[in-house]
Amino acid sequence: MASGFDLFVVFAEMRTGSNLLEDYLNQITGITCHGEAFNPNFIGYPNRDDILGITQRHREDNPDRLLRAIRSQTDGLDGFRYFHDHDPRVLAPILSDPRCAKIILTRNPLDSYISLKIARATDQWKLTNVKNRKEAQAHFDLHEFERHLGKTQSFQLEIMRALQVTGQSAFYIGYDDLHDTEILSGLARWLGADADPDGFQANLKPQNPQPLSDKVANFGQMDAALRTLDRFDLTRTPNFEPRRGPVVPSYVACSRYPLLYLPIRSGPEDKIKTWMSTLDGEGSDLLGDFNQKSLRGWLQDNPGHQRFTVLRHPLARAHSTFCDKILNTGRGSYAKIRQQLIRFHGLDLPDEPNDPAYDTRAHKTAFAGFLTFLRSNLNGQTSIRADAHWASQVACLQGMSEFCLPDFVLRETELPTALPQMANRLGAPALPAPHDESDPNADRLAQIHDRHLDKLCRDAYPRDYMMFGFSDYDPAV
């Protein structure tokens, strides 16, 4: 093959047609696509053991090993699909490499969101025989869609900026182009291969070809909710849509006083919300579920408003995250992360958190392993996402700055004096902070705390300690 490329990557997201595009690519002589090669939950495809002899264990230890194997194929051009939540360690190398061909697949984000909801409801991700098609309707959730849109836009902007900085170009292809065989033939030529437009056969079938009004159970509510978004941005090429703040739906405001709380996950959220509810008085409900438009309205309608967030000591916060999200065998993505921590990061966790064999010594060892993982994770050295519950608090504040910064950054230890003072500034009674009841996570941390854990936490969160002036953890404070 005569091309200027050593490998290729398809940048896409779930439900954008990437399976169909891969199927077409694999029909081109000399082109091989190895699926989701860097998906943290599997390698290439579910239930597959390896790619080119590289196992998932090998990839976790050194992702560059798999990248080199794909690049080194001499009988054609090999590549893979890459989504925003795949192993972040390989993103910078492939973006900066002009010998890596970039194919960027996009789809209307609303269509991909609805398709994703239906696929999750039916557990049908591919369709080769229309007779086997499963039907379901999606329920539109505005805040869920905004999160979906924000992740998509953020990833596309990151790719676009990297290409601009390095002076590269990419082959852009839309979901609706996947049935245009002349465009597919052009893609083949761009990769240095030849393909007859009449030679492409669509082995996969569209799963939900009907209009949105038939696919969405609450279509009327969706139509009304989307009026809060900028429709012009939604109709533009997704790669150029503006970035949106990801944490706005978690913000909480008093209904009687102009006070807005910007939570940092795994902080004292419940304590703060209890205090705000008491400040409002009986019969009042806190305001929440904001999006950017509704929050701008609240800010404009409440001149003199005050915004605040609360920092927690990094060790206490990491321990709460470990106990609430990892040790307890919850559902969803944290259960998958828990399994990855056991398989690939050496954490010895019990099947049940109350297992008598899991004593104080075992808890200390497991938590130390989690802190070691956090250091690698926050340095981009693992395939697991940097979750909001353990992201550095500096990073959380930087994320807030995309929309608005808090007026006050309080420390959890300051709440007994800071909260009454804040109430006074609002012209409200000096309501004290809620009475501290026994915190099982804090009690457990006091039992295992030592200087070694302090050091591991400092290694994981150096910016938090430096920027916020945290000292070593004191269980008595």
C-alpha positions as CSV (number, residue, x, y, z in Angstrom):
1,M,0.0,0.0,0.0
2,A,1.3,3.4,-0.9
3,S,0.3,5.9,1.8
4,G,2.0,8.2,4.3
5,F,0.5,6.4,7.2
6,D,1.7,3.6,9.5
7,L,-1.6,3.1,11.3
8,F,-5.0,4.7,11.6
9,V,-7.5,5.6,14.4
10,V,-11.3,6.1,14.1
11,F,-12.3,8.7,16.6
12,A,-16.0,8.1,17.4
13,E,-18.4,7.6,20.3
14,M,-21.0,4.9,21.1
15,R,-24.0,4.8,18.7
16,T,-22.3,7.0,16.0
17,G,-22.1,4.1,13.4
18,S,-18.6,3.0,14.3
19,N,-19.4,-0.7,14.1
20,L,-20.7,-0.2,10.5
21,L,-17.7,2.0,9.5
22,E,-15.3,-0.7,10.9
23,D,-17.2,-3.4,8.9
24,Y,-16.7,-1.3,5.7
25,L,-13.0,-0.7,6.5
26,N,-12.4,-4.4,7.0
27,Q,-13.9,-5.0,3.5
28,I,-11.0,-2.9,1.9
29,T,-8.1,-5.0,0.8
30,G,-5.1,-4.3,3.0
31,I,-7.1,-2.5,5.8
32,T,-7.7,-4.1,9.2
33,C,-9.5,-2.5,12.1
34,H,-9.1,-4.2,15.5
35,G,-12.2,-2.8,17.2
36,E,-12.0,-0.9,20.5
37,A,-8.4,-1.9,21.1
38,F,-8.0,0.4,24.2
39,N,-11.4,0.0,25.8
40,P,-10.6,-0.4,29.5
41,N,-13.2,-3.1,30.0
42,F,-12.0,-5.5,27.2
43,I,-9.5,-5.6,24.4
44,G,-10.9,-5.2,20.9
45,Y,-14.2,-6.9,21.4
46,P,-16.0,-8.4,24.4
47,N,-14.9,-12.0,25.2
48,R,-11.7,-11.6,23.1
49,D,-8.3,-12.5,24.7
50,D,-5.8,-10.5,22.7
51,I,-4.9,-8.4,19.7
52,L,-1.9,-9.5,17.7
53,G,-0.8,-11.6,20.6
54,I,-1.0,-8.7,23.1
55,T,-3.3,-9.6,26.0
56,Q,-5.4,-7.2,28.1
57,R,-3.0,-7.7,31.0
58,H,0.0,-6.7,28.7
59,R,-2.0,-3.7,27.5
60,E,-2.8,-2.5,31.0
61,D,0.9,-2.8,32.0
62,N,2.1,-1.0,28.9
63,P,-0.4,0.3,26.3
64,D,2.5,1.4,24.0
65,R,3.2,-2.3,23.4
66,L,-0.1,-2.8,21.7
67,L,0.3,0.5,19.8
68,R,3.6,-0.7,18.5
69,A,2.2,-4.1,17.4
70,I,-0.6,-2.4,15.4
71,R,1.9,0.0,13.9
72,S,4.4,-2.7,12.9
73,Q,2.1,-4.7,10.6
74,T,3.7,-4.9,7.2
75,D,1.1,-6.5,5.1
76,G,-1.3,-3.6,5.2
77,L,-2.6,-0.7,7.3
78,D,-4.0,-1.6,10.7
79,G,-5.9,0.6,13.1
80,F,-8.6,0.7,15.8
81,R,-11.6,2.7,17.1
82,Y,-11.1,5.1,20.0
83,F,-13.8,6.7,22.2
84,H,-13.5,9.5,24.8
85,D,-13.5,7.0,27.7
86,H,-10.8,4.7,26.3
87,D,-7.3,4.4,27.8
88,P,-6.1,8.1,28.0
89,R,-2.4,7.1,28.0
90,V,-2.5,6.5,24.2
91,L,-4.4,9.6,23.2
92,A,-1.5,12.1,23.2
93,P,0.9,9.8,21.2
94,I,-1.6,9.1,18.5
95,L,-2.8,12.7,18.3
96,S,0.8,14.0,17.9
97,D,1.8,11.4,15.4
98,P,1.4,12.6,11.7
99,R,2.0,9.0,10.6
100,C,-1.3,8.0,12.3
101,A,-4.3,8.6,10.0
102,K,-7.2,10.2,11.9
103,I,-10.7,9.4,10.8
104,I,-13.3,11.4,12.7
105,L,-16.8,10.0,12.7
106,T,-19.6,12.2,13.9
107,R,-23.4,12.0,14.4
108,N,-26.1,14.3,15.5
109,P,-25.6,14.1,19.3
110,L,-29.4,13.9,19.9
111,D,-29.7,10.9,17.6
112,S,-26.7,9.2,19.2
113,Y,-28.1,9.8,22.7
114,I,-31.6,8.4,21.8
115,S,-29.9,5.4,20.1
116,L,-27.8,4.8,23.2
117,K,-30.8,4.8,25.4
118,I,-32.6,2.3,23.2
119,A,-29.6,0.0,23.0
120,R,-29.3,0.0,26.7
121,A,-33.0,-0.8,27.1
122,T,-32.9,-3.7,24.6
123,D,-29.3,-4.8,25.2
124,Q,-29.1,-5.0,21.4
125,W,-25.9,-3.3,20.1
126,K,-25.7,-4.7,16.6
127,L,-28.3,-5.9,14.1
128,T,-27.6,-8.2,11.1
129,N,-31.1,-9.7,10.7
130,V,-34.1,-7.4,10.8
131,K,-36.2,-10.3,12.1
132,N,-34.2,-10.2,15.3
133,R,-34.7,-6.5,15.9
134,K,-35.9,-5.5,19.5
135,E,-38.1,-2.5,20.0
136,A,-38.1,0.0,22.9
137,Q,-38.7,3.7,23.4
138,A,-36.3,6.1,25.0
139,H,-37.2,8.5,27.8
140,F,-35.4,11.8,27.3
141,D,-33.7,13.3,30.3
142,L,-32.3,16.9,29.7
143,H,-29.6,16.8,32.3
144,E,-28.4,13.3,31.1
145,F,-28.4,14.6,27.5
146,E,-26.4,17.7,28.5
147,R,-23.8,15.4,30.1
148,H,-23.7,13.3,27.0
149,L,-23.4,16.4,24.8
150,G,-20.7,17.9,27.1
151,K,-18.5,14.8,27.0
152,T,-18.8,14.6,23.2
153,Q,-18.0,18.2,22.6
154,S,-15.1,18.3,25.0
155,F,-13.5,15.3,23.3
156,Q,-14.0,16.7,19.8
157,L,-12.5,20.0,20.8
158,E,-9.5,18.3,22.3
159,I,-9.0,16.4,19.0
160,M,-9.5,19.5,16.9
161,R,-7.0,21.6,19.0
162,A,-4.3,18.8,18.8
163,L,-4.7,18.6,15.0
164,Q,-4.4,22.4,14.7
165,V,-1.4,22.7,17.0
166,T,0.5,19.9,15.1
167,G,-0.7,21.1,11.6
168,Q,-2.5,17.8,10.8
169,S,-5.7,17.1,8.9
170,A,-8.2,14.4,9.3
171,F,-10.8,12.6,7.2
172,Y,-14.2,13.7,8.5
173,I,-17.2,11.4,7.9
174,G,-20.7,11.8,9.2
175,Y,-23.2,9.1,10.2
176,D,-25.3,9.8,7.2
177,D,-22.3,9.3,4.9
178,L,-21.9,5.7,5.9
179,H,-24.3,4.6,3.1
180,D,-22.5,6.7,0.5
181,T,-20.2,4.2,-1.2
182,E,-18.4,6.9,-3.2
183,I,-17.4,8.6,0.1
184,L,-16.2,5.2,1.5
185,S,-14.2,4.7,-1.7
186,G,-12.6,8.1,-1.1
187,L,-11.7,7.1,2.4
188,A,-10.0,4.0,1.1
189,R,-8.0,6.1,-1.3
190,W,-7.0,8.5,1.5
191,L,-5.7,5.6,3.4
192,G,-3.7,4.5,0.4
193,A,-5.9,1.6,-0.7
194,D,-8.2,1.0,-3.6
195,A,-11.9,0.1,-3.2
196,D,-14.7,-0.3,-5.8
197,P,-17.8,1.7,-4.6
198,D,-19.9,-1.2,-5.7
199,G,-17.9,-3.6,-3.6
200,F,-19.1,-2.4,-0.2
201,Q,-21.7,-4.7,1.4
202,A,-23.6,-3.5,4.5
203,N,-23.7,-6.5,6.8
204,L,-25.1,-4.4,9.7
205,K,-28.6,-2.9,9.6
206,P,-29.9,0.3,11.0
207,Q,-31.6,-0.6,14.3
208,N,-33.9,2.4,14.8
209,P,-34.7,4.0,11.4
210,Q,-38.0,5.6,12.5
211,P,-38.3,9.4,13.3
212,L,-37.5,10.7,16.8
213,S,-41.2,11.2,17.5
214,D,-41.7,7.5,17.4
215,K,-38.5,6.6,19.3
216,V,-39.0,9.0,22.3
217,A,-41.7,8.2,24.8
218,N,-41.8,11.8,26.1
219,F,-41.2,13.5,22.8
220,G,-43.3,16.6,23.7
221,Q,-41.2,17.1,26.9
222,M,-38.0,16.7,24.9
223,D,-39.1,19.3,22.4
224,A,-39.8,21.7,25.2
225,A,-36.6,20.9,27.1
226,L,-34.4,21.4,24.0
227,R,-35.6,25.0,23.8
228,T,-33.2,25.7,26.6
229,L,-30.3,24.8,24.4
230,D,-28.9,26.8,21.5
231,R,-30.4,25.1,18.5
232,F,-28.0,26.7,16.1
233,D,-25.1,25.1,17.9
234,L,-26.9,21.7,17.7
235,T,-27.2,21.9,14.0
236,R,-23.5,22.9,13.4
237,T,-20.8,20.3,12.8
238,P,-20.3,18.7,16.2
239,N,-16.6,19.3,16.2
240,F,-17.1,23.0,16.5
241,E,-19.8,23.2,19.1
242,P,-18.9,25.1,22.3
243,R,-17.8,23.5,25.5
244,R,-20.4,23.3,28.3
245,G,-19.8,23.1,32.0
246,P,-20.3,19.6,33.3
247,V,-21.1,20.2,37.0
248,V,-24.0,22.7,36.8
249,P,-26.8,20.1,37.5
250,S,-25.2,19.4,40.9
251,Y,-25.4,23.0,42.1
252,V,-28.0,23.7,44.9
253,A,-29.6,27.0,45.9
254,C,-31.7,28.1,48.8
255,S,-35.3,29.1,47.9
256,R,-35.6,32.0,50.4
257,Y,-32.0,33.3,50.4
258,P,-29.6,34.1,47.5
259,L,-27.2,31.4,48.4
260,L,-25.7,28.8,45.9
261,Y,-23.7,25.8,46.9
262,L,-21.2,24.3,44.4
263,P,-20.5,20.8,45.7
264,I,-17.2,18.9,45.3
265,R,-18.0,15.2,45.2
266,S,-17.1,13.1,48.2
267,G,-17.3,16.2,50.4
268,P,-19.7,17.1,53.1
269,E,-22.7,17.5,50.7
270,D,-25.4,16.0,53.0
271,K,-24.3,18.2,55.9
272,I,-24.4,21.4,53.8
273,K,-27.8,20.6,52.2
274,T,-29.2,19.9,55.6
275,W,-28.0,23.3,56.9
276,M,-29.4,25.1,53.8
277,S,-32.8,23.4,54.2
278,T,-32.9,24.4,57.8
279,L,-31.9,28.0,56.8
280,D,-34.8,28.1,54.4
281,G,-37.3,27.0,57.0
282,E,-40.1,24.5,57.0
283,G,-42.2,24.2,53.9
284,S,-39.3,25.3,51.6
285,D,-37.4,23.0,49.2
286,L,-33.9,23.6,47.9
287,L,-33.6,24.5,44.3
288,G,-31.6,22.2,42.1
289,D,-31.5,20.4,38.7
290,F,-30.1,23.5,37.1
291,N,-28.9,23.7,33.6
292,Q,-26.8,26.6,32.4
293,K,-29.7,28.7,31.2
294,S,-31.8,28.2,34.3
295,L,-28.8,29.0,36.5
296,R,-28.1,32.2,34.6
297,G,-31.7,33.2,35.3
298,W,-31.3,32.4,39.0
299,L,-28.1,34.5,39.2
300,Q,-29.7,37.4,37.4
301,D,-32.8,37.2,39.6
302,N,-30.8,37.2,42.8
303,P,-28.5,40.2,42.9
304,G,-26.1,40.1,45.8
305,H,-26.0,36.3,45.7
306,Q,-23.3,34.3,47.4
307,R,-21.7,31.2,46.0
308,F,-19.6,28.8,48.0
309,T,-17.9,25.4,48.0
310,V,-16.4,23.3,50.7
311,L,-13.0,21.5,50.7
312,R,-12.4,18.3,52.6
313,H,-9.0,17.0,53.7
314,P,-7.6,14.9,50.8
315,L,-7.1,11.9,53.0
316,A,-10.6,12.0,54.5
317,R,-12.1,12.6,51.0
318,A,-10.1,9.7,49.4
319,H,-11.1,7.4,52.3
320,S,-14.8,8.3,52.0
321,T,-14.6,7.6,48.2
322,F,-12.9,4.3,48.8
323,C,-15.5,3.2,51.4
324,D,-18.6,4.5,49.5
325,K,-17.7,3.7,45.9
326,I,-15.1,0.9,45.9
327,L,-15.4,-1.1,49.1
328,N,-19.2,-1.3,49.1
329,T,-20.1,-3.5,46.1
330,G,-22.4,-1.0,44.4
331,R,-23.9,-1.0,41.0
332,G,-23.0,0.5,37.6
333,S,-19.6,1.7,36.6
334,Y,-18.1,1.7,40.1
335,A,-18.6,-2.1,40.3
336,K,-16.6,-2.4,37.0
337,I,-13.9,-0.2,38.4
338,R,-13.8,-2.2,41.6
339,Q,-13.2,-5.4,39.5
340,Q,-10.4,-3.6,37.5
341,L,-8.8,-2.5,40.8
342,I,-8.8,-6.1,42.0
343,R,-7.6,-7.6,38.6
344,F,-5.0,-5.0,37.5
345,H,-4.0,-3.0,40.6
346,G,-3.7,-5.6,43.2
347,L,-6.4,-4.5,45.7
348,D,-7.5,-7.4,47.9
349,L,-11.2,-6.5,48.5
350,P,-13.9,-8.7,50.2
351,D,-17.0,-9.9,48.4
352,E,-18.9,-8.2,51.2
353,P,-17.7,-5.1,53.1
354,N,-18.8,-6.7,56.5
355,D,-16.7,-9.9,55.9
356,P,-15.2,-10.7,59.3
357,A,-11.9,-11.6,57.6
358,Y,-11.7,-8.1,56.3
359,D,-10.2,-6.6,59.5
360,T,-8.5,-3.3,60.3
361,R,-5.2,-4.5,58.9
362,A,-6.8,-5.6,55.6
363,H,-8.6,-2.3,55.3
364,K,-5.5,-0.3,55.8
365,T,-3.6,-2.4,53.1
366,A,-6.5,-2.0,50.6
367,F,-6.9,1.7,51.2
368,A,-3.1,2.2,50.8
369,G,-3.4,0.3,47.5
370,F,-6.3,2.6,46.4
371,L,-4.1,5.7,47.2
372,T,-1.3,4.3,45.1
373,F,-3.8,3.7,42.3
374,L,-5.1,7.4,42.6
375,R,-1.6,8.7,42.0
376,S,-1.3,6.7,38.8
377,N,-4.8,7.5,37.7
378,L,-4.6,11.2,38.2
379,N,-1.3,11.2,36.3
380,G,-3.0,9.6,33.3
381,Q,-1.2,6.3,33.8
382,T,-4.3,4.0,33.9
383,S,-7.1,3.2,31.6
384,I,-9.8,4.0,34.3
385,R,-11.4,7.4,34.2
386,A,-10.4,10.1,36.6
387,D,-13.8,10.2,38.3
388,A,-15.3,13.3,39.9
389,H,-15.3,11.6,43.3
390,W,-11.5,11.3,43.4
391,A,-10.4,14.0,41.0
392,S,-8.2,16.6,42.7
393,Q,-10.1,19.5,44.3
394,V,-8.0,21.9,42.3
395,A,-9.3,20.3,39.1
396,C,-12.9,20.5,40.4
397,L,-12.5,24.2,41.0
398,Q,-11.0,24.7,37.6
399,G,-14.0,22.9,36.2
400,M,-16.3,25.2,38.0
401,S,-14.6,28.2,36.4
402,E,-16.0,27.2,33.0
403,F,-19.3,28.6,34.3
404,C,-18.7,30.5,37.5
405,L,-16.3,30.4,40.5
406,P,-17.4,30.3,44.1
407,D,-17.1,33.5,46.2
408,F,-16.1,31.5,49.2
409,V,-13.9,28.4,49.3
410,L,-14.5,27.0,52.8
411,R,-12.7,24.1,54.6
412,E,-14.8,21.5,56.2
413,T,-13.1,22.2,59.6
414,E,-14.3,25.9,59.3
415,L,-18.0,25.1,58.9
416,P,-19.0,25.6,62.6
417,T,-18.0,29.3,62.3
418,A,-18.2,29.9,58.6
419,L,-21.8,28.8,58.1
420,P,-23.3,31.1,60.8
421,Q,-21.3,34.0,59.4
422,M,-22.6,33.3,55.9
423,A,-26.2,33.3,57.2
424,N,-25.5,36.7,58.9
425,R,-24.2,38.2,55.6
426,L,-27.5,37.1,54.0
427,G,-29.5,38.8,56.7
428,A,-30.7,35.5,58.2
429,P,-30.3,34.2,61.7
430,A,-26.8,32.9,62.5
431,L,-27.8,29.3,62.1
432,P,-25.1,26.9,63.4
433,A,-23.7,24.1,61.4
434,P,-25.5,20.7,61.9
435,H,-24.4,18.8,64.9
436,D,-21.7,16.3,63.9
437,E,-22.9,12.8,64.4
438,S,-20.5,9.8,64.4
439,D,-19.1,9.3,60.9
440,P,-18.3,5.6,60.4
441,N,-15.8,6.5,57.6
442,A,-14.0,9.0,59.8
443,D,-14.0,6.5,62.7
444,R,-12.5,3.8,60.5
445,L,-9.9,6.2,59.1
446,A,-8.8,7.2,62.7
447,Q,-8.2,3.5,63.4
448,I,-5.8,3.0,60.4
449,H,-4.2,6.5,60.0
450,D,-0.4,6.8,60.1
451,R,2.4,8.7,58.4
452,H,2.6,6.2,55.5
453,L,-1.0,7.0,54.5
454,D,-0.3,10.7,54.7
455,K,2.6,10.3,52.3
456,L,0.7,8.2,49.9
457,C,-2.1,10.8,49.9
458,R,0.4,13.7,49.4
459,D,1.8,11.8,46.4
460,A,-1.6,11.4,44.9
461,Y,-2.8,15.0,45.5
462,P,0.3,17.2,45.5
463,R,-1.6,20.2,44.0
464,D,-4.3,20.0,46.7
465,Y,-1.8,20.1,49.5
466,M,0.2,22.9,47.9
467,M,-2.7,25.1,46.6
468,F,-4.9,24.8,49.7
469,G,-2.2,24.5,52.4
470,F,-3.4,21.1,53.8
471,S,-1.2,19.6,56.5
472,D,-1.0,16.0,57.5
473,Y,-4.3,14.5,58.5
474,D,-5.3,14.9,62.2
475,P,-8.1,12.5,63.2
476,A,-8.9,14.7,66.2
477,V,-9.8,17.8,64.1
